[in-house]
């Protein structure tokens, strides 16, 4: 499901079962992340799929990239794999107005 920046952030803030998934590249990740995000670069192809298989499908996934395209693709792949709840951040990091932190 595609969500506006406001809807994505407000749902995330109230969701105790949330996982934030960043599907950008390592270089993009180093530029700053949404707090609490985990990295799984969609450009890794089969490696991306392997990492998805390790995730808990009962969680709610809040997915973002730089502009919203890769994260929409990631949500589609995740739904095909049996993930029930995925939220794509429309506009991605380019339009994100929430907190941004350096990755650990």
N, C-alpha and C positions, 0 to 999 in steps of 0.2 A: 504494500500500500504506500503510495506517495503521500507524504505529509509536508505541509508548509513548515518553515523554520519554527514558527510559534507553536504549532500543534505538536511537532516532533519534540521540542524542548519541554513542553508542558506535560505530555504523556510520559516522557522519560523521567521527569522529576517525581512523578507519582507512582512509578512502576518499580516495585520491589523485586521483580523477576527479570530485570533488564540486563542485556549485554550490549555494549556499544562496540560496533565492528567497523574499523577503518580499512577500506579496501584499496587504498592508494599505494604508491610505491614507497620503498624505504626512504628515498630522498625526500619525498613529499611529507612523509611521517616526521622526519627530522625538523621540518619547518614549524611544527606545532600540531597538537592534537586536541580533541575534545577530551576533557578529563575522564579517566577511567577506560578509555578506548583500548581495544586490542587490535593488533595489525594482522591482516591477512590479505596480501597483495593479489588482486584478481589477475594481474598479468603473469602470475606464476603458473597459470594453466592447471595442470593436474595437481601440482603442489597445493594450489588454492583449494581444490576439491578435497584432497586428503585432509587438510586442516579443518575444513567444514565437517567432515565425517567424525572428527574428534569432539565436536561441540554437542552440547545438550539441546536436543530439538524441542524440549518443553519450555525453553526460555523464550523471552521476547527480544528480538534482535533489532537494534537501531543502527542502520547501516548508512555510512557516508563515504564520499570521495571528494574530489576537488570541485566538481560542478554538478553532480547528480546522475550522470550517465552510467558510469561504472557501477555505482551503488544500486541503480535500478536493475542492471544486468545481474548483479550479485544476488539481489532479492529474488529475481526470477529463478536463478539456478538453485537457490536455497529452497524455494517452494517446491521445485521439481524433486528435490532430495527429501522432502517430507517435513521441512521446517514449517510450523503452523503460523507463526507470527513474525513478519518482517516489516519494518518501516523504513522507507527510503527518504533520506533528507533531501528535499527539493532544493536545488541551487548549491548544494554541498558547502564546502569550506569557503568558497568564494563569497557566499552571502551570509555565512554564520556570524551572528552577533553575540553569541554566548561566550563563555570562558574558553580560552585556548591556553594550553600549558605545554612546556617542553616534555618530550617523552623521557621516561626514566632511563 
